[in-house]
């Protein structure tokens, strides 16, 4: 089988599986739907891993392949093509592996759902969309994958469409991403205008040619074209990767089933923006202003979203705000030109964040879809596998030495510390404080869920919808289709960072895809002190992030294991701060007042005046009334009397003669 055939099969197999499970769901049944999609994604994963192996051990170079030319207009080629280098093949392998685990897990989680086949079709289609995005060699295909993951995320977030909250969450995700995508589309238009091409290779090769060229967006203010392009593209990334202030859709996406929460947050949609900026490094490196903007947005997101996660009680929302914060870390890394560190954290985060989400789903299954941590507790005895894997995911998330998250997160913090870019001091303190916050809310979740005394009771007569804290059956460990993916995700959450930090961060493994100017190479500065993964872990005992992580652990342990009343006392002493965090800094309310309510008012005005008044009242109903009035007057002549008809004929004849004479 040729390499080109393998590359075509990698995205097409999940697409074919999605078509079969979706359009032929009645013919294949529930078992057929999950088998065909799992098989399609599994083969796609093994083919991706094979390409990764060839790049690592068989010296397979960068492959830039044109698969199909759709159209040529004014010399501009619109085509489907694949760019296979170390960056894309890493993303392909991570996306397909996490997607495969989610597919297997879904068999257990969605076992009783009537939309079983439809869900499998959607998640396979999601996998196809993300693969098309990361494998693209041109902006047109990138935009196709970009919009496709947005569409499928809308379908999946609103999967339970009989819930009003799910419908609202899906619509919110769709609209917020349209804001980001508008900026992204402007960026693509600017690329086409400046370079006359949508091909990556052509654009990157000509990037230096537009340095110094300016455009007057606002009269009297000149902007460099390269800065305009990069900021517009990053606005698209702010929407997809949920960076402030376009982050508001991601927590609400928890309305979808837990498997899709894991897939969106861990490996697909939210990582698209991070991947895109890393792919566009030849452009971003030419604009310090754009990189400073990226860094500061990431710093604000990392710190503020972590703070909001401190007061959440929904187990999935805590992990969702953790995702927002960790995406902020990745964005900060992009802003200090540590693109490899951002991709490295993207990879490690995909494993342990998927593990945490699927572990939360296992708990939700055991508690009959109870998601409030205030009605959990003491589950470690009933759910030992979920408990152990949750500990592993938590240790990876907080950056405990030797865990995967330690190497990627500390790599970012050190890169920010080494940066001299404008605003890097602010970003450094934001990510440093974020370590303490991450540790605190992570152990808070762990203790409230698995430790302490159970805060639920079992009542077999509670009915189909028991009140909060009342269960129909005692919780127990989830089936193998749920726990096996947890174990398989826990393994890379432990070892992947240790195994790959040297080549990915300091060995130049991503240098075939990522360009960093020498004066911006913060990872080179960090690498001067790198003594290997063991040395980095032992040296961490002397660094601020390690002690901040221990401080967060100690505070969470003291409060939620020994003095649980302290949390309530702090809430009572600082009600304004708690209300601020509980209401997520009132960003949703601000958008509601500034944009949504005004848009609704404009819509109501147009409906009443234009639609109901002018179109319906004037044109449609008005024309009908005019015809009716004319008909009512004309019908008076249809009396049935012969003398009236004769009189009308005479008048008509006289009129015709008068006209003929005048003519």
C-alpha positions as CSV (number, residue, x, y, z in Angstrom):
1,X,0.0,0.0,0.0
2,X,1.5,3.3,-1.0
3,X,1.9,6.2,1.4
4,X,-0.6,8.3,-0.5
5,X,-3.2,5.6,-0.1
6,X,-2.5,5.3,3.6
7,X,-2.9,9.1,4.1
8,X,-6.2,9.1,2.2
9,X,-7.5,6.2,4.2
10,X,-6.7,7.8,7.6
11,X,-9.5,10.5,7.4
12,X,-11.8,8.6,5.0
13,X,-12.3,5.6,7.3
14,X,-13.9,7.5,10.1
15,X,-16.0,9.4,7.5
16,X,-17.2,6.1,5.9
17,X,-18.0,4.7,9.4
18,X,-20.0,7.9,10.3
19,X,-22.0,7.5,7.0
20,X,-22.8,3.9,7.7
21,X,-23.7,4.4,11.4
22,X,-25.8,7.5,10.6
23,X,-27.6,6.8,7.3
24,X,-28.0,3.0,7.8
25,X,-28.5,3.0,11.5
26,X,-31.7,0.9,11.2
27,X,-30.0,-1.7,9.1
28,X,-26.8,-2.1,11.1
29,X,-28.4,-1.7,14.6
30,X,-26.8,-0.6,17.8
31,X,-24.0,-3.2,17.8
32,X,-23.3,-2.6,14.1
33,X,-23.0,1.2,14.7
34,X,-20.4,0.9,17.4
35,X,-18.4,-1.8,15.7
36,X,-18.1,-0.1,12.4
37,X,-17.1,3.3,13.9
38,X,-14.7,1.7,16.4
39,X,-13.1,-0.4,13.6
40,X,-12.8,2.7,11.3
41,X,-11.2,4.8,14.0
42,X,-9.0,2.0,15.2
43,X,-7.6,1.3,11.7
44,X,-7.1,5.1,11.3
45,X,-5.1,5.1,14.6
46,X,-2.9,2.2,13.6
47,X,-2.2,3.8,10.2
48,X,-1.4,7.1,11.9
49,X,0.9,5.3,14.3
50,X,2.6,3.6,11.3
51,X,3.3,6.9,9.6
52,X,4.6,8.2,13.0
53,X,6.9,5.2,13.2
54,X,8.2,5.8,9.6
55,X,9.0,9.4,10.5
56,X,10.8,8.4,13.7
57,X,12.7,5.4,12.6
58,X,12.6,5.1,8.8
59,X,13.7,8.7,8.0
60,X,10.4,9.5,6.2
61,X,10.8,13.2,5.4
62,X,8.1,15.9,5.1
63,X,5.4,14.9,2.6
64,X,3.5,17.7,0.8
65,X,0.9,15.9,-1.4
66,X,-1.8,17.3,-3.6
67,X,-4.7,14.8,-3.6
68,X,-7.4,16.6,-5.7
69,X,-7.6,20.0,-7.4
70,X,-11.1,21.4,-7.0
71,X,-10.8,24.6,-9.0
72,X,-8.2,27.0,-10.5
73,X,-9.3,30.6,-10.7
74,X,-7.0,33.5,-11.7
75,X,-4.0,31.3,-11.1
76,X,-5.1,30.5,-7.5
77,X,-5.4,26.7,-6.8
78,X,-8.2,25.4,-4.6
79,X,-7.2,21.9,-3.7
80,X,-7.3,19.1,-1.2
81,X,-3.9,18.1,0.0
82,X,-1.9,16.7,2.9
83,X,1.2,18.1,4.7
84,X,2.7,15.3,6.7
85,X,5.5,16.3,9.0
86,X,6.3,15.7,12.7
87,X,3.6,18.2,13.8
88,X,0.7,16.8,11.8
89,X,1.6,13.2,12.4
90,X,1.8,13.8,16.2
91,X,-1.6,15.4,16.1
92,X,-3.0,12.6,13.9
93,X,-1.9,9.9,16.4
94,X,-3.1,11.7,19.5
95,X,-6.5,12.6,17.9
96,X,-7.2,9.0,16.7
97,X,-6.0,7.3,19.9
98,X,-8.1,9.5,22.2
99,X,-11.0,9.2,19.8
100,X,-10.7,5.4,19.9
101,X,-10.8,5.4,23.7
102,X,-13.9,7.6,23.6
103,X,-15.6,5.3,21.1
104,X,-15.0,2.3,23.3
105,X,-16.1,4.1,26.4
106,X,-19.3,5.3,24.7
107,X,-20.6,1.7,24.5
108,X,-21.0,1.7,28.3
109,X,-21.9,5.3,28.8
110,X,-24.6,5.6,26.1
111,X,-25.9,2.0,26.5
112,X,-29.5,3.0,27.3
113,X,-29.7,6.1,25.1
114,X,-32.2,6.0,22.2
115,X,-29.8,8.1,20.0
116,X,-27.1,5.5,20.3
117,X,-26.3,5.1,16.5
118,X,-26.6,8.8,15.9
119,X,-24.1,9.6,18.6
120,X,-21.5,7.1,17.2
121,X,-22.0,8.7,13.8
122,X,-21.4,12.1,15.1
123,X,-18.2,11.3,17.0
124,X,-16.7,9.5,14.0
125,X,-17.6,12.5,11.9
126,X,-15.9,14.7,14.5
127,X,-12.7,12.6,14.2
128,X,-12.8,12.9,10.4
129,X,-13.2,16.7,10.6
130,X,-10.2,17.1,13.0
131,X,-8.0,14.9,10.8
132,X,-8.8,17.0,7.8
133,X,-7.8,20.1,9.7
134,X,-4.5,18.8,11.0
135,X,-3.5,17.1,7.8
136,X,-4.2,20.0,5.5
137,X,-1.5,21.7,3.4
138,X,-3.5,24.8,2.5
139,X,-5.8,27.3,4.1
140,X,-8.9,26.3,2.2
141,X,-8.8,22.7,3.6
142,X,-7.9,24.1,7.0
143,X,-11.0,26.3,6.9
144,X,-13.1,23.3,5.9
145,X,-11.9,21.2,8.9
146,X,-12.2,24.3,11.1
147,X,-15.9,24.8,10.3
148,X,-16.6,21.0,10.2
149,X,-15.5,20.5,13.8
150,X,-17.6,23.6,14.8
151,X,-20.7,22.1,13.1
152,X,-20.3,18.7,14.6
153,X,-19.6,20.2,18.1
154,X,-22.9,22.1,17.7
155,X,-24.7,18.8,17.0
156,X,-23.0,17.0,19.9
157,X,-23.4,19.7,22.5
158,X,-27.1,19.8,21.7
159,X,-27.3,16.0,21.3
160,X,-30.1,15.7,23.9
161,X,-32.2,18.1,22.0
162,X,-35.2,17.7,24.2
163,X,-33.4,19.6,26.9
164,X,-33.8,23.4,26.6
165,X,-30.4,23.8,28.3
166,X,-28.7,21.6,25.7
167,X,-30.3,23.5,22.9
168,X,-29.1,26.8,24.4
169,X,-25.6,25.5,25.0
170,X,-25.3,24.3,21.4
171,X,-26.6,27.6,20.1
172,X,-24.2,29.5,22.4
173,X,-21.2,27.5,21.1
174,X,-22.3,28.0,17.5
175,X,-22.7,31.8,17.9
176,X,-19.5,32.5,19.9
177,X,-17.5,30.5,17.4
178,X,-19.0,32.5,14.6
179,X,-17.5,35.6,16.1
180,X,-14.1,34.0,16.2
181,X,-14.5,32.5,12.7
182,X,-15.4,35.9,11.3
183,X,-11.9,37.1,12.4
184,X,-10.4,33.9,11.1
185,X,-12.1,34.4,7.7
186,X,-10.7,38.0,7.6
187,X,-7.3,36.6,8.2
188,X,-7.6,34.1,5.3
189,X,-8.8,36.9,3.1
190,X,-5.8,39.0,4.1
191,X,-3.5,36.0,3.3
192,X,-5.0,35.6,-0.1
193,X,-4.8,39.4,-0.8
194,X,-1.2,39.7,0.3
195,X,0.3,36.4,-1.1
196,X,-2.1,35.5,-3.9
197,X,-2.1,31.9,-2.7
198,X,-3.7,29.7,-0.1
199,X,-0.9,27.1,-0.1
200,X,1.1,26.9,3.1
201,X,4.4,26.4,1.4
202,X,3.9,29.4,-0.9
203,X,2.6,31.7,1.9
204,X,5.4,30.8,4.3
205,X,8.1,31.2,1.6
206,X,6.8,34.7,0.9
207,X,6.2,35.8,4.4
208,X,9.3,38.0,4.5
209,X,8.1,39.9,1.5
210,X,5.3,41.7,3.3
211,X,7.3,42.7,6.4
212,X,7.1,46.5,6.6
213,X,4.0,46.8,4.4
214,X,1.2,48.6,6.1
215,X,-2.5,49.2,5.8
216,X,-4.7,51.9,7.2
217,X,-7.6,50.2,8.9
218,X,-8.5,53.3,10.8
219,X,-7.7,56.6,9.2
220,X,-4.5,58.0,10.7
221,X,-3.3,54.6,12.1
222,X,-1.0,52.4,10.1
223,X,-0.9,48.6,10.9
224,X,1.6,46.2,9.5
225,X,-0.1,43.6,7.2
226,X,1.7,40.7,9.0
227,X,0.3,41.9,12.4
228,X,-3.2,42.2,11.0
229,X,-3.1,38.7,9.5
230,X,-1.8,37.1,12.7
231,X,-4.2,38.8,15.0
232,X,-7.2,38.0,12.7
233,X,-6.1,34.4,12.6
234,X,-5.6,34.3,16.4
235,X,-9.2,35.7,16.9
236,X,-10.3,32.5,15.2
237,X,-8.1,30.5,17.6
238,X,-9.7,32.4,20.6
239,X,-13.1,31.1,19.5
240,X,-12.0,27.5,18.9
241,X,-9.6,27.2,21.8
242,X,-11.9,29.2,24.1
243,X,-9.7,32.0,25.1
244,X,-11.1,35.0,27.0
245,X,-13.3,36.8,26.2
246,X,-14.6,34.1,23.7
247,X,-14.4,31.4,26.3
248,X,-18.0,31.4,27.5
249,X,-19.2,28.6,25.3
250,X,-16.9,25.9,26.6
251,X,-18.3,25.4,30.2
252,X,-21.8,25.2,28.8
253,X,-20.7,22.5,26.4
254,X,-21.0,20.1,29.4
255,X,-24.7,19.8,28.5
256,X,-23.6,17.2,25.9
257,X,-22.9,13.6,26.9
258,X,-19.6,13.1,28.8
259,X,-17.8,11.2,26.0
260,X,-18.1,14.2,23.7
261,X,-17.0,16.5,26.6
262,X,-13.8,14.4,26.7
263,X,-13.4,14.5,22.9
264,X,-14.0,18.2,22.6
265,X,-11.8,19.2,25.6
266,X,-9.0,16.7,25.2
267,X,-8.0,16.1,21.6
268,X,-10.2,17.8,19.0
269,X,-12.0,21.1,18.8
270,X,-10.3,23.2,21.5
271,X,-6.8,22.2,20.4
272,X,-7.5,23.3,16.8
273,X,-6.6,26.9,17.7
274,X,-3.3,25.9,19.4
275,X,-2.3,23.7,16.5
276,X,-3.2,26.4,14.0
277,X,-1.0,29.1,15.6
278,X,1.9,26.6,15.9
279,X,1.4,25.7,12.2
280,X,1.5,29.5,11.4
281,X,4.7,30.1,13.3
282,X,6.5,31.4,10.2
283,X,3.9,34.2,10.1
284,X,3.6,34.9,13.9
285,X,7.4,35.1,14.3
286,X,7.4,38.2,12.2
287,X,5.1,40.1,14.5
288,X,6.1,40.8,18.1
289,X,2.9,42.8,18.6
290,X,0.8,39.8,17.7
291,X,2.8,37.4,19.9
292,X,2.5,39.8,22.9
293,X,-1.3,39.9,22.3
294,X,-1.4,36.1,22.2
295,X,0.7,35.8,25.4
296,X,-1.4,38.2,27.4
297,X,-4.7,36.7,26.3
298,X,-3.4,33.3,27.4
299,X,-2.2,34.6,30.7
300,X,-5.6,36.2,31.5
301,X,-7.4,33.0,30.6
302,X,-5.0,30.7,32.5
303,X,-5.4,32.7,35.8
304,X,-9.1,33.8,35.7
305,X,-10.6,30.5,34.5
306,X,-8.6,28.6,37.2
307,X,-10.1,31.0,39.8
308,X,-13.6,30.3,38.6
309,X,-12.9,26.5,38.8
310,X,-12.4,26.9,42.6
311,X,-16.1,27.4,43.3
312,X,-17.8,25.1,40.8
313,X,-19.8,22.2,42.3
314,X,-20.6,20.3,39.0
315,X,-17.8,17.7,38.6
316,X,-17.7,18.2,34.8
317,X,-17.6,22.0,35.0
318,X,-14.6,21.9,37.3
319,X,-12.8,19.9,34.7
320,X,-14.1,22.2,32.0
321,X,-12.6,25.3,33.7
322,X,-9.4,23.3,34.2
323,X,-9.4,22.9,30.4
324,X,-9.8,26.6,29.9
325,X,-6.9,27.3,32.2
326,X,-4.6,24.7,30.6
327,X,-5.5,26.1,27.2
328,X,-4.3,29.5,28.6
329,X,-1.0,27.9,29.4
330,X,-0.6,26.6,25.9
331,X,-1.5,30.0,24.5
332,X,1.1,31.7,26.7
333,X,3.7,29.3,25.4
334,X,2.7,30.3,21.8
335,X,3.1,33.9,22.8
336,X,6.7,33.5,24.0
337,X,7.6,31.6,20.8
338,X,7.7,28.2,22.7
339,X,5.5,26.6,20.1
340,X,7.0,23.1,20.8
341,X,6.2,23.5,24.5
342,X,2.6,24.4,23.6
343,X,2.2,21.3,21.4
344,X,3.9,19.2,24.0
345,X,1.4,20.3,26.6
346,X,-1.4,19.8,24.1
347,X,-0.3,16.2,23.7
348,X,0.1,15.4,27.4
349,X,-3.0,17.3,28.3
350,X,-5.0,15.3,25.7
351,X,-4.3,12.1,27.6
352,X,-4.8,13.1,31.2
353,X,-7.8,15.5,30.5
354,X,-9.5,12.7,28.6
355,X,-8.8,10.5,31.5
356,X,-10.3,12.9,34.0
357,X,-13.4,13.5,31.9
358,X,-14.0,9.8,31.3
359,X,-13.4,9.2,35.0
360,X,-16.0,11.8,35.8
361,X,-18.4,10.1,33.4
362,X,-17.7,6.8,35.3
363,X,-18.7,8.5,38.5
364,X,-21.8,10.0,36.9
365,X,-22.9,6.5,35.7
366,X,-22.5,5.0,39.1
367,X,-24.5,7.8,40.7
368,X,-27.3,7.7,38.1
369,X,-26.3,10.9,36.4
370,X,-25.7,12.9,39.5
371,X,-23.0,15.5,38.7
372,X,-23.1,17.7,41.9
373,X,-20.0,16.9,44.0
374,X,-21.9,18.0,47.1
375,X,-23.8,14.7,46.8
376,X,-20.9,12.4,46.3
377,X,-18.0,11.3,48.6
378,X,-16.6,8.0,49.7
379,X,-16.6,6.3,46.3
380,X,-13.0,5.0,46.4
381,X,-14.2,1.7,48.0
382,X,-17.0,1.1,45.5
383,X,-15.0,2.3,42.4
384,X,-11.3,1.4,42.9
385,X,-10.3,1.5,39.3
386,X,-12.0,4.9,38.7
387,X,-10.4,6.2,41.9
388,X,-6.9,5.1,41.1
389,X,-7.1,6.5,37.5
390,X,-8.5,9.7,38.8
391,X,-5.5,10.1,41.1
392,X,-3.2,9.5,38.2
393,X,-5.0,12.1,36.1
394,X,-5.0,14.6,39.0
395,X,-1.2,14.2,39.6
396,X,-0.6,14.7,35.9
397,X,-2.8,17.8,35.8
398,X,-1.1,19.5,38.8
399,X,2.4,18.8,37.4
400,X,3.6,16.3,40.0
401,X,7.3,15.4,39.2
402,X,7.8,12.5,36.8
403,X,4.1,12.7,35.6
404,X,3.5,13.8,32.0
405,X,1.9,17.1,33.0
406,X,4.9,18.0,35.0
407,X,7.3,18.0,32.1
408,X,5.0,20.0,29.8
409,X,3.7,22.5,32.3
410,X,7.0,23.2,33.9
411,X,8.5,23.5,30.4
412,X,6.0,26.3,29.6
413,X,6.7,28.1,32.9
414,X,10.4,28.1,32.4
415,X,10.0,29.3,28.8
416,X,7.9,32.2,30.0
417,X,10.4,33.0,32.7
418,X,13.2,33.1,30.0
419,X,11.2,35.4,27.7
420,X,12.0,39.1,27.4
421,X,8.9,39.9,25.3
422,X,6.7,42.8,26.4
423,X,4.3,41.6,29.1
424,X,6.2,38.3,29.8
425,X,6.6,39.3,33.5
426,X,2.8,39.5,33.9
427,X,2.4,36.2,32.1
428,X,5.0,34.5,34.3
429,X,3.2,35.5,37.5
430,X,-0.2,34.4,36.0
431,X,1.0,30.9,35.1
432,X,2.9,30.6,38.4
433,X,-0.1,31.5,40.5
434,X,-2.1,29.2,38.3
435,X,-0.1,26.2,39.6
436,X,-1.4,26.7,43.2
437,X,-5.0,27.2,41.9
438,X,-4.8,24.1,39.7
439,X,-3.6,22.0,42.6
440,X,-6.3,23.3,44.9
441,X,-9.3,22.7,42.7
442,X,-7.9,19.4,41.5
443,X,-7.6,17.9,45.0
444,X,-10.9,19.5,46.0
445,X,-12.6,17.5,43.2
446,X,-10.8,14.4,44.2
447,X,-11.6,14.6,47.9
448,X,-15.3,15.6,47.4
449,X,-15.8,12.8,45.0
450,X,-13.9,9.8,46.3
451,X,-12.9,10.6,49.9
452,X,-14.6,11.4,53.2
453,X,-18.1,10.1,54.1
454,X,-20.8,9.5,51.4
455,X,-23.1,12.4,51.1
456,X,-25.8,10.3,49.3
457,X,-28.3,7.7,50.5
458,X,-29.8,4.7,48.7
459,X,-33.6,4.4,48.5
460,X,-34.9,1.7,46.2
461,X,-38.3,3.3,46.2
462,X,-37.1,6.8,45.2
463,X,-38.7,6.6,41.7
464,X,-37.4,7.4,38.3
465,X,-36.2,10.9,39.2
466,X,-35.1,10.8,42.9
467,X,-34.2,14.1,44.6
468,X,-30.5,15.2,44.9
469,X,-28.5,12.9,47.2
470,X,-31.0,10.0,46.8
471,X,-30.0,7.0,44.7
472,X,-32.1,4.1,43.5
473,X,-29.2,1.6,43.7
474,X,-25.9,1.6,45.5
475,X,-22.9,2.8,43.3
476,X,-20.5,0.3,41.9
477,X,-17.6,0.1,39.6
478,X,-18.3,0.7,35.9
479,X,-18.1,-2.1,33.3
480,X,-15.0,-3.0,31.4
481,X,-15.9,-0.9,28.3
482,X,-15.6,2.1,30.7
483,X,-12.7,1.1,32.9
484,X,-10.4,-0.3,30.1
485,X,-10.2,3.1,28.3
486,X,-9.4,4.7,31.7
487,X,-6.5,2.3,32.2
488,X,-5.2,2.8,28.7
489,X,-5.3,6.6,29.1
490,X,-3.7,6.4,32.5
491,X,-0.5,4.8,31.0
492,X,0.5,7.7,28.7
493,X,-0.6,10.1,31.4
494,X,2.3,8.7,33.5
495,X,5.0,8.0,31.0
496,X,4.5,10.0,27.8
497,X,6.1,13.2,29.2
498,X,9.2,11.4,30.5
499,X,9.7,9.6,27.2
500,X,9.3,12.5,24.8
501,X,10.5,15.7,26.5
502,X,14.0,15.4,25.2
503,X,13.2,15.1,21.4
504,X,10.0,17.3,21.4
505,X,11.3,20.3,23.5
506,X,15.0,20.3,23.2
507,X,15.8,17.9,20.4
508,X,14.3,19.9,17.5
509,X,11.9,17.1,16.6
510,X,9.2,19.7,15.5
511,X,11.7,22.0,13.7
512,X,10.6,20.7,10.3
513,X,7.1,22.2,11.0
514,X,7.8,25.1,13.4
515,X,10.0,28.2,12.7
516,X,11.5,30.1,15.6
517,X,13.8,33.1,15.1
518,X,17.0,32.9,17.0
519,X,16.3,36.0,19.1
520,X,12.9,34.5,20.2
521,X,14.1,31.0,21.0
522,X,13.2,30.8,24.7
523,X,13.3,27.0,24.7
524,X,17.0,27.2,23.7
525,X,17.6,29.2,26.8
526,X,15.7,26.7,29.0
527,X,17.5,23.8,27.2
528,X,20.9,25.1,28.4
529,X,20.0,23.9,31.9
530,X,18.2,20.7,30.9
531,X,19.9,17.6,32.3
532,X,17.4,15.0,31.3
533,X,13.9,14.0,32.5
534,X,15.3,12.7,35.8
535,X,17.4,15.7,36.5
536,X,14.5,18.0,35.6
537,X,12.2,16.2,38.1
538,X,14.7,16.2,40.9
539,X,15.6,19.9,40.3
540,X,11.9,20.7,40.6
541,X,12.1,20.2,44.3
542,X,14.0,23.5,44.5
543,X,11.6,25.5,42.2
544,X,8.6,27.7,43.0
545,X,6.1,25.7,40.9
546,X,6.7,22.6,43.0
547,X,6.2,24.4,46.3
548,X,3.1,26.2,45.0
549,X,1.7,22.8,43.9
550,X,2.4,21.4,47.4
551,X,0.7,24.5,48.9
552,X,-2.4,23.9,46.9
553,X,-2.4,20.2,47.9
554,X,-1.9,21.1,51.6
555,X,-4.7,23.7,51.6
556,X,-7.2,21.4,49.8
557,X,-6.3,18.5,52.2
558,X,-6.7,20.6,55.3
559,X,-10.0,22.1,54.2
560,X,-11.7,19.1,52.6
561,X,-10.3,16.3,54.7
562,X,-10.0,17.8,58.2
563,X,-11.9,21.1,58.4
564,X,-14.7,21.1,55.8
565,X,-16.5,24.0,57.7
566,X,-13.6,26.3,56.7
567,X,-14.9,26.5,53.1
568,X,-18.3,27.7,54.3
569,X,-16.7,30.2,56.6
570,X,-14.5,31.6,53.8
571,X,-17.6,31.9,51.6
572,X,-19.4,33.8,54.4
573,X,-16.5,36.2,55.0
574,X,-15.9,37.0,51.4
575,X,-19.4,36.9,49.8
576,X,-18.6,39.4,47.1
577,X,-15.5,37.5,45.9
578,X,-17.5,34.2,46.0
579,X,-20.3,35.8,44.1
580,X,-17.9,37.2,41.5
581,X,-16.3,33.8,40.9
582,X,-19.6,31.9,41.1
583,X,-21.0,34.2,38.4
584,X,-17.9,33.8,36.3
585,X,-16.9,37.5,36.5
586,X,-20.4,38.3,35.1
587,X,-19.1,37.9,31.5
588,X,-22.3,36.1,30.4
589,X,-24.5,38.8,32.0
590,X,-22.4,41.5,30.3
591,X,-22.8,39.8,26.9
592,X,-26.5,39.4,27.6
593,X,-26.9,43.1,28.3
594,X,-24.6,44.5,25.6
595,X,-25.2,42.2,22.7
596,X,-28.0,39.6,23.1
597,X,-30.7,41.8,24.5
598,X,-30.0,44.6,22.0
599,X,-30.0,42.0,19.2
600,X,-33.3,40.6,20.4
601,X,-34.7,44.2,20.5
602,X,-33.6,44.9,17.0
603,X,-35.1,41.6,15.9
604,X,-38.4,42.4,17.5
605,X,-38.4,45.8,15.9
606,X,-37.7,44.4,12.5
607,X,-40.4,41.7,13.0
608,X,-43.1,44.2,14.0
609,X,-42.3,47.0,11.6
610,X,-40.7,45.2,8.6
611,X,-42.1,41.7,8.7
612,X,-45.5,42.1,10.3
613,X,-46.0,45.7,9.3
614,X,-44.5,46.2,5.8
615,X,-44.3,42.8,4.3
616,X,-47.3,41.0,5.9
617,X,-49.4,44.1,6.5
618,X,-48.5,46.2,3.5
619,X,-47.3,44.0,0.7
620,X,-49.0,40.6,1.3
621,X,-52.2,41.4,3.1
622,X,-52.3,44.9,1.6
623,X,-52.3,43.6,-1.9
624,X,-54.9,41.1,-1.0
625,X,-57.1,43.8,0.5
626,X,-56.6,46.0,-2.7
627,X,-57.7,43.1,-4.9
628,X,-60.7,42.5,-2.7
629,X,-61.8,46.1,-2.7
630,X,-61.5,46.3,-6.5
631,X,-63.3,43.1,-6.9
632,X,-66.1,44.3,-4.6
633,X,-66.6,47.4,-6.7
634,X,-66.4,45.6,-10.0
635,X,-68.9,43.0,-9.0
636,X,-71.6,45.7,-8.6
637,X,-71.7,45.7,-12.4
638,X,-72.5,42.0,-12.4
639,X,-76.2,42.6,-11.5
640,X,-77.9,40.4,-14.1
641,X,-80.1,43.2,-15.5
642,X,-80.0,43.5,-19.3
643,X,-80.5,47.2,-19.4
644,X,-77.3,47.8,-17.3
645,X,-75.3,45.6,-19.7
646,X,-76.7,47.4,-22.7
647,X,-75.9,50.7,-21.1
648,X,-72.3,49.6,-20.4
649,X,-71.9,48.5,-24.0
650,X,-73.2,51.8,-25.4
651,X,-70.8,53.8,-23.1
652,X,-68.0,51.6,-24.2
653,X,-68.8,52.0,-27.9
654,X,-69.0,55.8,-27.5
655,X,-65.7,55.8,-25.7
656,X,-64.0,53.8,-28.5
657,X,-65.5,56.1,-31.2
658,X,-64.2,59.2,-29.2
659,X,-60.8,57.7,-29.0
660,X,-60.7,56.9,-32.8
661,X,-61.8,60.4,-33.7
662,X,-59.2,62.0,-31.5
663,X,-56.5,59.7,-32.9
